[in-house]
Amino acid sequence: MIAYVVTDTLENYRKSSSWLNVKHVLEECSGDVCLILHYKQVCPALLAELRPWAVCHSGGSALYGDYDVLQTADYRRLVTGYEAAQIGFCGGHQLIAKFLGSTIGPMRKLRPGEPDLAGYLPGQFKEWGVYPVRVLRPDPLFEGLGKTIRVQEYHAWEVRKLGGKLPLLASTPGCKVQAFVHADRPVYGVQFHPEAASDNYPDGFAVLKNFFRLAKDHWGVQIPW
């Protein structure tokens, strides 16, 4: 079993069906059953019972100051102490980085004449759509891919400064921290959305398959199908 932890507000978790679409993608790429959890449902007892061999952390649309995801102790313990491989997408990437000693915040304001790419957080610079991301450092997460991947981006916040044990893996001109890995554990963050890949832009699928491959190796799991 793998786990997909939704990091958005409880209201958004309950009203959106998009989590189910991601579940199907993660099951296809991992070859195993995916359980969807809200971050408020995460606790040590549940993890001890279920023992997911990989954990994925969602993005979200709510601002961190409007709810308690950064203050939830059991969710923080999952990120900082659970032994399985983990990966965060977009907001999940930012939360993992924050819990591991990084600084996060909104991206810059739009410059005069610069187009606003989405109605979300008007006036704020955003990466919105398909972007080329430059891979800066070899890592199993990008095995089989070129030095530039093309992936979906939907964000107005970013990781501004990485913690000391989080080497930088990938960047874009507008957002320096596009991917990182923990120096001692298989814990990743990607600012982009690999789970939103498509047949036209399949690099995200390759990133997910690479992640699940290394997660299986780390956990020692074998999937029977």
SULFENQUI-V313325 format. One record per backbone hydrogen bond with DSSP energy under -0.5 kcal/mol. CO is the residue of the C=O (numbers start at 1). NH is the residue of the N-H. Records with the same first field share a line. If there is no record, write none. Layout:
CO: NH ; NH
This chain:
1: 53 ; 54
2: 35
3: 5 ; 56
4: 6 ; 37
5: 7 ; 58
6: 39
9: 13
10: 14
11: 15
12: 16
17: 20 ; 21
18: 22
19: 23
20: 24
21: 25
22: 26
23: 27
24: 28
25: 29
26: 30
27: 31
33: 2
35: 4
37: 6
38: 41 ; 42
39: 42
43: 47
44: 48
45: 49
46: 50
47: 51
53: 85
54: 3
55: 87
56: 5
57: 89
63: 66
64: 67
68: 71 ; 72
69: 72
71: 73
72: 76
73: 77
74: 78
75: 79
76: 80
77: 81 ; 82
78: 82
85: 55
86: 188
87: 57
88: 190
89: 92
90: 94
91: 95
92: 96
93: 97
94: 98
95: 99
96: 100
97: 102
98: 101
103: 160 ; 161
105: 158
108: 125
111: 114
115: 117
119: 122
121: 124
123: 110
126: 128
127: 155
129: 153
131: 133 ; 151
133: 135 ; 149
134: 136 ; 171
139: 142
140: 143
142: 145
147: 135
149: 133 ; 151
151: 131
152: 193
153: 129
155: 127
156: 107
158: 105 ; 160
159: 177
161: 103
163: 166
165: 167 ; 183
167: 181
169: 136 ; 137
170: 178 ; 179
171: 134
172: 175
175: 172
176: 178
178: 191 ; 192
179: 169 ; 170
180: 189
181: 167
185: 187
186: 86
187: 182
188: 88
189: 180
190: 90
192: 90 ; 194
193: 152 ; 196
194: 197
201: 198 ; 204
202: 205 ; 206
203: 207
204: 208
205: 209
206: 210
207: 211
208: 212
209: 213
210: 214
211: 215
212: 216
213: 217
214: 218
215: 219
216: 220 ; 221
